[in-house]
Amino acid sequence: MKLRSTETLWTLKNAMKDSYPSINSDLNTSILIIGGGITGALIAYKLINEGKKIILVDRRDVCNGSTAGSTALLQYEIDVSLHELIKLRGEKCAVDSYVNGKKAIFELRNIVDTIKSECEFEFKKSIYFASLKKDIPFLKNEFKVRKQNGFDVSWLSKYELKKLGLNAIAAIESTTAAVMDPYKLAHDLLQYCQQKGMQILDRTNITSIHYLKEKCVASTENKCTITAEHVIHCSGYESTETLTEKVVDLKSTFVITSENIPNLSHEFKNTIFWDTSSPYNYLRTTSDNRIIMGGGDEEFKDPKKRDKLLPKKEQYLLKQFQRKFPEIKFKIDYSWAGTFGETKDGLPYFGKPDPQKNEHYVLGFGGNGITFSVIGMTSILDSINNKENTDLEYYKFGR
């Protein structure tokens, strides 16, 4: 599956930081992780610190799938609003999922500090704004429910938003959000895990998995095998190739990045923005004063069809930005398109689709993929050990 098109800001910025060999012989391990992006790297970090013997593989160069195309807005807010999620999944699951997302942002910062990653992690505020009057009742309801459940949020008026340079009617401001360079962190995590003894193989495509004496035997494209006690799929949107249950609707999404804008205000740089439109638009700044804006999602995943739309989507996103921030001159420097997915409740999928097989999945779909992956770190050991876990119940297959 072609997950993105054109070179993204992160790959050009970091160039080929690390490279790893492909498989050339049969191997044995305790745990095989399939997927060398940010999710696989985070799960590997958790398990290598538990003393596990791990081999991690990726069908392309590591970190060059969805991770390279991520805009890395780290929010506890889920693509499904809290008041809607309560209706879909009940109050406990919904509120816990929002709380877990908040904890995940701080846990991610701890990981960054522990491995001393220079991934430009920065805490930000989040502003969820409405530009249309018809969205105000929805926004007010969301604000009320978040307040009732203890989240630190404020209501911003049109006048207060104007001081930020934002042309909108009202917004919810949250105090906890963050941004980072996801490509850099994923590489740093993999390097850390390799130094701890994990074997990393890129350009290694797993074509099938069968079972032999309760062991998982993964066959590769070049006829080598990797035998493991457990397989953990961290393959994101490409997991649709191995799952029988349909858990996600794949779509196309689009991103533009500006040239350096030297005079951005402190308030603007300290905030990430997203709106109530459907599909929603979102934006953030980088440490070198660029603006990244994404959105314009389409209901298909065909790479050729997606790529042909990129010039049109560049202009759409640019126009949306200019309407919201008329005083800021945005000149496009980079743009790209990628595969994006939504689950029916906006939540991830963790655990074993088939309880009889030692194949586990950590799938953080939607706009919260990275924070979902951090949440998945806390439940992966219980999945391996067949222990009960609240998150494994919330985010189980077949729900």
Backbone torsions as a table, in degrees:
resi	resn	phi	psi	omega
1	MET	NA	130.9	176.8
2	LYS	-86.2	108.9	-170.4
3	LEU	-86.4	-19.6	-179.0
4	ARG	-154.7	165.6	179.2
5	SER	-131.2	149.2	-175.4
6	THR	62.1	161.8	179.1
7	GLU	-74.2	137.1	-179.5
8	THR	-93.6	168.5	179.5
9	LEU	-55.6	-43.6	-173.0
10	TRP	-66.4	-42.3	-178.1
11	THR	-68.3	-38.3	178.2
12	LEU	-69.7	-37.4	-178.0
13	LYS	-67.9	-39.4	-174.8
14	ASN	-98.8	-14.0	-176.0
15	ALA	50.9	-162.0	-177.7
16	MET	-84.3	87.7	-174.6
17	LYS	-64.0	-50.4	-179.1
18	ASP	-135.5	149.2	173.7
19	SER	-133.8	153.8	-175.0
20	TYR	-134.6	157.7	-178.9
21	PRO	-75.2	163.1	170.3
22	SER	-92.3	169.7	-177.6
23	ILE	-73.5	142.4	177.3
24	ASN	-139.2	9.5	177.5
25	SER	-159.2	163.9	176.4
26	ASP	-69.8	141.3	-175.0
27	LEU	-133.4	158.6	175.8
28	ASN	-128.2	144.9	179.9
29	THR	-157.4	169.7	174.2
30	SER	-80.3	-45.3	-177.3
31	ILE	-131.2	131.6	173.5
32	LEU	-109.0	122.0	175.3
33	ILE	-103.3	125.3	177.7
34	ILE	-103.7	114.1	-178.6
35	GLY	121.4	113.8	-176.9
36	GLY	-109.0	38.3	173.8
37	GLY	-98.0	-158.9	-175.8
38	ILE	-65.0	-35.5	179.4
39	THR	-67.3	-50.0	178.2
40	GLY	-59.3	-37.9	179.9
41	ALA	-66.2	-41.0	179.5
42	LEU	-67.8	-42.7	178.6
43	ILE	-65.5	-40.4	176.8
44	ALA	-61.3	-41.7	178.7
45	TYR	-58.3	-44.6	179.1
46	LYS	-62.6	-47.1	-172.9
47	LEU	-76.8	-33.5	179.2
48	ILE	-67.9	-31.7	176.7
49	ASN	-75.9	-11.5	172.6
50	GLU	-93.8	5.4	176.3
51	GLY	81.8	18.8	-178.1
52	LYS	-80.7	147.3	172.7
53	LYS	-86.8	121.9	-170.5
54	ILE	-131.6	140.7	163.2
55	ILE	-118.4	131.0	176.7
56	LEU	-115.4	133.0	-180.0
57	VAL	-126.9	154.9	173.1
58	ASP	-142.3	142.4	-177.9
59	ARG	-73.9	-18.7	176.4
60	ARG	-122.4	-167.0	171.5
61	ASP	-63.8	141.9	-178.3
62	VAL	-57.9	147.1	176.4
63	CYS	69.2	11.0	-174.8
64	ASN	-107.6	18.1	171.6
65	GLY	-98.0	-125.4	-178.0
66	SER	-65.2	-28.8	-179.4
67	THR	-58.2	-40.0	-179.4
68	ALA	-68.7	-21.5	-179.7
69	GLY	-99.0	-2.0	-176.9
70	SER	-69.8	143.2	174.2
71	THR	-90.8	-8.8	171.1
72	ALA	54.0	47.6	165.5
73	LEU	-85.1	118.3	-176.2
74	LEU	-102.6	109.3	-176.2
75	GLN	-132.6	151.6	171.1
76	TYR	-83.5	-21.1	176.2
77	GLU	-66.1	139.3	-178.6
78	ILE	-101.9	158.6	-179.7
79	ASP	-57.1	-27.0	173.0
80	VAL	-96.0	125.7	-177.5
81	SER	-60.2	157.2	-176.3
82	LEU	-61.4	-43.7	-177.3
83	HIS	-68.2	-30.1	175.6
84	GLU	-75.8	-37.3	-179.9
85	LEU	-65.9	-34.9	176.3
86	ILE	-59.6	-41.0	178.1
87	LYS	-66.2	-36.3	-177.3
88	LEU	-77.2	-41.3	-169.4
89	ARG	-124.8	-1.1	-177.2
90	GLY	92.3	157.7	-173.6
91	GLU	-64.4	-43.3	-174.7
92	LYS	-64.7	-49.5	179.3
93	CYS	-60.9	-44.4	-176.8
94	ALA	-64.7	-51.1	-178.1
95	VAL	-65.8	-43.2	177.7
96	ASP	-59.1	-38.3	-179.4
97	SER	-65.5	-39.5	176.3
98	TYR	-68.5	-41.8	177.7
99	VAL	-63.9	-42.8	178.8
100	ASN	-60.2	-38.4	178.5
101	GLY	-64.1	-38.4	178.1
102	LYS	-65.8	-45.8	178.3
103	LYS	-60.9	-36.6	-176.7
104	ALA	-63.0	-35.3	179.4
105	ILE	-63.5	-43.3	178.9
106	PHE	-70.4	-35.9	177.1
107	GLU	-64.9	-38.5	177.9
108	LEU	-63.0	-39.9	177.5
109	ARG	-62.8	-38.3	177.4
110	ASN	-62.6	-40.0	178.5
111	ILE	-64.5	-45.7	178.7
112	VAL	-56.6	-45.1	-179.7
113	ASP	-67.7	-38.5	-177.9
114	THR	-63.5	-44.6	-177.1
115	ILE	-92.1	0.4	178.8
116	LYS	56.9	46.3	178.6
117	SER	-78.5	133.7	175.7
118	GLU	-95.5	59.4	-175.1
119	CYS	-97.4	13.7	174.5
120	GLU	60.5	38.8	176.0
121	PHE	-67.5	129.0	177.8
122	GLU	-141.0	133.9	172.2
123	PHE	-73.2	143.7	179.7
124	LYS	-137.4	170.3	165.3
125	LYS	-92.2	159.3	177.1
126	SER	-121.2	131.0	176.8
127	ILE	-118.7	117.5	179.9
128	TYR	-104.7	106.1	-166.7
129	PHE	-117.7	157.2	177.0
130	ALA	-116.6	131.6	177.7
131	SER	-103.2	-12.2	-178.0
132	LEU	-116.7	141.0	-178.7
133	LYS	-60.3	-33.6	-177.9
134	LYS	-64.4	-19.4	-179.3
135	ASP	-88.7	-8.5	-175.4
136	ILE	-64.6	-44.5	176.9
137	PRO	-58.2	-40.7	176.4
138	PHE	-59.3	-47.7	-177.2
139	LEU	-65.3	-41.2	178.5
140	LYS	-63.7	-39.5	178.0
141	ASN	-63.6	-42.6	179.2
142	GLU	-63.7	-43.3	178.4
143	PHE	-59.0	-45.9	-178.9
144	LYS	-61.0	-45.4	-177.6
145	VAL	-68.3	-39.4	177.5
146	ARG	-64.8	-42.9	177.4
147	LYS	-59.5	-45.2	-178.9
148	GLN	-60.9	-27.8	-177.3
149	ASN	-102.5	16.3	168.6
150	GLY	86.5	11.9	179.4
151	PHE	-83.2	141.2	-177.0
152	ASP	-81.5	92.3	-178.3
153	VAL	-130.3	153.9	176.8
154	SER	-129.5	152.0	176.5
155	TRP	-96.8	127.6	-179.8
156	LEU	-110.5	132.7	179.7
157	SER	-85.3	171.3	177.2
158	LYS	-57.8	-38.9	179.9
159	TYR	-65.2	-43.3	-179.8
160	GLU	-66.7	-35.2	178.2
161	LEU	-69.8	-35.3	179.2
162	LYS	-62.1	-34.2	177.4
163	LYS	-64.8	-23.8	175.1
164	LEU	-85.9	-4.4	-177.1
165	GLY	86.6	8.9	-175.6
166	LEU	-98.7	124.2	177.2
167	ASN	-89.5	91.1	-179.3
168	ALA	-151.9	168.4	-174.2
169	ILE	-87.9	-44.1	-178.2
170	ALA	-161.5	167.1	-177.8
171	ALA	-159.5	158.6	168.4
172	ILE	-102.1	125.7	175.9
173	GLU	-103.1	126.8	175.7
174	SER	-109.9	145.7	-175.2
175	THR	-86.9	-14.6	-173.7
176	THR	-116.9	111.4	173.0
177	ALA	-160.5	172.8	-179.9
178	ALA	-161.4	168.0	174.1
179	VAL	-137.7	163.5	176.2
180	MET	-168.0	178.9	172.0
181	ASP	-97.2	102.8	-173.7
182	PRO	-68.8	-32.3	-179.4
183	TYR	-65.1	-42.7	-179.4
184	LYS	-67.5	-44.6	-179.8
185	LEU	-63.7	-42.4	180.0
186	ALA	-60.4	-44.6	177.5
187	HIS	-62.4	-42.6	-179.1
188	ASP	-65.2	-38.9	177.3
189	LEU	-63.9	-43.9	-179.8
190	LEU	-64.3	-40.5	177.9
191	GLN	-63.4	-42.0	176.6
192	TYR	-58.9	-46.5	-178.3
193	CYS	-67.1	-37.5	177.4
194	GLN	-62.9	-42.1	178.1
195	GLN	-64.0	-24.7	177.1
196	LYS	-86.8	-1.0	175.2
197	GLY	114.4	-0.7	179.0
198	MET	-75.5	137.4	176.3
199	GLN	-91.9	130.9	-178.2
200	ILE	-117.9	129.4	179.7
201	LEU	-128.5	116.4	173.9
202	ASP	-103.0	178.1	-174.3
203	ARG	50.0	37.1	-177.7
204	THR	-126.0	104.2	-173.8
205	ASN	-98.1	119.3	175.7
206	ILE	-80.3	122.6	-176.5
207	THR	-100.5	-24.7	179.2
208	SER	-162.8	159.4	175.8
209	ILE	-132.3	126.4	173.1
210	HIS	-127.6	173.9	-173.7
211	TYR	-117.4	136.3	-179.6
212	LEU	-140.1	111.4	-179.7
213	LYS	53.0	50.8	177.5
214	GLU	65.9	11.4	175.4
215	LYS	-105.2	147.5	174.8
216	CYS	-87.8	127.3	178.3
217	VAL	-116.1	110.0	-178.9
218	ALA	-95.9	124.2	178.2
219	SER	-97.0	141.6	-178.2
220	THR	-106.8	168.4	-176.9
221	GLU	-60.6	-31.3	-178.6
222	ASN	-98.6	24.4	170.8
223	LYS	74.6	9.9	171.8
224	CYS	-85.6	162.8	177.9
225	THR	-127.6	152.5	172.2
226	ILE	-125.2	116.9	-179.7
227	THR	-98.6	129.8	-174.6
228	ALA	-143.1	156.3	174.0
229	GLU	-75.9	-34.1	-179.9
230	HIS	-139.6	144.3	172.6
231	VAL	-116.7	131.7	177.3
232	ILE	-116.9	116.9	179.3
233	HIS	-87.2	114.9	175.7
234	CYS	-120.5	44.2	-169.6
235	SER	-98.5	11.5	172.0
236	GLY	54.6	-131.2	-175.1
237	TYR	-65.9	-22.8	178.4
238	GLU	-74.8	-6.8	176.1
239	SER	-63.9	-18.8	176.7
240	THR	-61.5	-17.6	178.4
241	GLU	-77.4	-21.1	-175.1
242	THR	-115.4	-14.7	-179.7
243	LEU	-90.6	141.6	174.1
244	THR	-87.5	-30.2	178.3
245	GLU	-81.9	135.0	174.7
246	LYS	-80.7	114.4	-176.3
247	VAL	-115.2	-10.4	-174.2
248	VAL	-148.2	144.6	171.6
249	ASP	-99.2	118.3	-177.6
250	LEU	-85.3	139.4	-178.0
251	LYS	-136.4	177.9	173.6
252	SER	-111.7	140.7	178.7
253	THR	-132.1	162.9	-170.3
254	PHE	-137.3	147.9	-174.8
255	VAL	-139.2	140.3	169.6
256	ILE	-124.9	149.2	177.7
257	THR	-129.1	136.2	-176.6
258	SER	-84.2	167.5	164.1
259	GLU	-68.5	169.3	175.3
260	ASN	-59.4	130.3	177.8
261	ILE	-118.3	101.1	-167.6
262	PRO	-70.2	-23.0	-171.0
263	ASN	-107.4	29.5	177.5
264	LEU	-66.8	139.2	-178.9
265	SER	-69.9	156.4	178.4
266	HIS	-60.0	-42.2	-178.6
267	GLU	-62.3	-42.1	179.4
268	PHE	-64.8	-44.7	-178.4
269	LYS	-68.0	-23.7	-177.0
270	ASN	-90.3	11.3	-172.6
271	THR	-135.0	143.1	165.1
272	ILE	-106.3	147.3	-174.3
273	PHE	-124.3	141.1	170.7
274	TRP	-152.2	156.3	-170.5
275	ASP	-121.6	174.1	-174.8
276	THR	-88.2	2.1	179.7
277	SER	-68.8	162.3	179.8
278	SER	-130.8	112.7	0.6
279	PRO	-72.4	152.3	-174.9
280	TYR	-82.0	154.0	173.3
281	ASN	-104.0	151.7	-176.2
282	TYR	-148.9	154.5	179.8
283	LEU	-154.9	157.2	179.8
284	ARG	-153.5	168.0	173.7
285	THR	-106.4	166.8	174.4
286	THR	-113.3	171.5	-177.7
287	SER	-66.0	-21.1	178.6
288	ASP	-102.0	28.3	171.9
289	ASN	64.2	34.7	167.7
290	ARG	-96.2	159.5	172.2
291	ILE	-113.6	129.9	174.3
292	ILE	-107.3	127.1	177.9
293	MET	-128.7	135.9	-179.3
294	GLY	-132.9	163.3	178.2
295	GLY	146.3	-152.7	179.8
296	GLY	66.0	30.6	-174.7
297	ASP	-58.0	146.5	176.9
298	GLU	-122.6	151.2	-174.0
299	GLU	-84.4	48.3	175.1
300	PHE	-156.8	165.1	-179.4
301	LYS	-125.2	7.7	-177.7
302	ASP	-63.7	118.5	-174.4
303	PRO	-60.6	-41.4	-178.2
304	LYS	-67.0	-44.3	178.2
305	LYS	-63.1	-41.6	179.0
306	ARG	-62.0	-47.3	-174.6
307	ASP	-66.2	-34.3	178.6
308	LYS	-64.9	-26.0	-178.9
309	LEU	-82.3	-11.5	-171.8
310	LEU	-56.6	-47.4	178.4
311	PRO	-58.8	-40.5	178.8
312	LYS	-65.9	-40.3	-179.2
313	LYS	-71.0	-31.5	174.5
314	GLU	-56.1	-47.5	-177.6
315	GLN	-70.4	-35.0	177.1
316	TYR	-62.1	-49.4	-178.1
317	LEU	-65.9	-39.4	178.2
318	LEU	-61.6	-42.1	178.8
319	LYS	-64.6	-41.3	178.0
320	GLN	-62.0	-41.3	179.0
321	PHE	-63.3	-46.2	-176.7
322	GLN	-63.6	-32.1	176.4
323	ARG	-67.8	-37.4	-176.5
324	LYS	-82.8	-36.6	-176.8
325	PHE	-129.6	73.0	-174.1
326	PRO	-64.5	-19.0	-177.1
327	GLU	-88.7	-7.5	-177.9
328	ILE	-104.4	127.8	179.2
329	LYS	-89.2	112.6	-177.2
330	PHE	-104.9	112.9	176.2
331	LYS	-111.8	121.0	-173.9
332	ILE	-67.6	130.4	177.2
333	ASP	-111.5	-40.0	178.2
334	TYR	-135.0	153.0	171.4
335	SER	-150.2	152.8	176.2
336	TRP	-157.3	167.2	178.1
337	ALA	-130.9	154.9	-177.8
338	GLY	-156.0	172.2	176.1
339	THR	-84.6	139.4	-177.1
340	PHE	-137.6	154.1	-178.9
341	GLY	-143.8	150.6	178.0
342	GLU	-127.9	136.4	172.1
343	THR	-92.7	166.7	-174.8
344	LYS	-64.4	-26.7	179.8
345	ASP	-117.2	7.9	178.8
346	GLY	75.9	5.2	-175.2
347	LEU	-105.7	162.4	-177.6
348	PRO	-80.1	179.1	172.9
349	TYR	-124.9	124.5	178.1
350	PHE	-126.1	154.0	170.0
351	GLY	102.3	-157.4	-173.8
352	LYS	-106.2	118.5	174.4
353	PRO	-62.3	-36.6	178.3
354	ASP	-116.0	110.1	-177.7
355	PRO	-59.7	-19.5	-178.0
356	GLN	-85.0	-8.6	-177.9
357	LYS	-117.2	142.8	179.8
358	ASN	-87.0	49.1	174.3
359	GLU	-113.3	119.2	-175.3
360	HIS	-113.1	151.2	178.8
361	TYR	-126.8	141.0	168.7
362	VAL	-127.6	101.4	-172.6
363	LEU	-123.0	103.2	-179.5
364	GLY	-98.9	80.9	-176.7
365	PHE	-78.3	166.8	174.8
366	GLY	85.8	-167.9	-177.2
367	GLY	-73.8	-5.2	-177.6
368	ASN	-113.4	28.5	-173.6
369	GLY	-55.2	-40.5	-175.8
370	ILE	-72.5	-45.6	179.2
371	THR	-66.4	-36.1	175.4
372	PHE	-61.2	-38.1	179.8
373	SER	-65.6	-36.7	175.6
374	VAL	-64.4	-42.0	176.3
375	ILE	-60.3	-39.6	179.5
376	GLY	-62.7	-26.2	177.8
377	MET	-59.5	-34.9	-174.6
378	THR	-76.6	-18.7	-176.6
379	SER	-108.0	-9.7	-173.8
380	ILE	-65.4	-35.9	179.2
381	LEU	-65.7	-39.5	178.3
382	ASP	-67.7	-33.0	175.7
383	SER	-65.2	-43.2	178.7
384	ILE	-64.2	-39.2	-175.8
385	ASN	-92.4	8.2	179.5
386	ASN	55.3	40.4	177.6
387	LYS	-101.2	151.4	177.0
388	GLU	-67.4	144.0	-177.7
389	ASN	-155.1	131.2	-176.5
390	THR	-59.4	-43.4	-179.5
391	ASP	-65.2	-36.5	177.5
392	LEU	-64.6	-27.0	175.9
393	GLU	-79.7	-44.5	179.3
394	TYR	-59.1	-43.1	-168.1
395	TYR	-110.8	28.1	-175.1
396	LYS	-74.9	161.0	172.5
397	PHE	-74.9	153.0	178.7
398	GLY	76.9	11.8	-177.8
399	ARG	-76.2	NA	NA
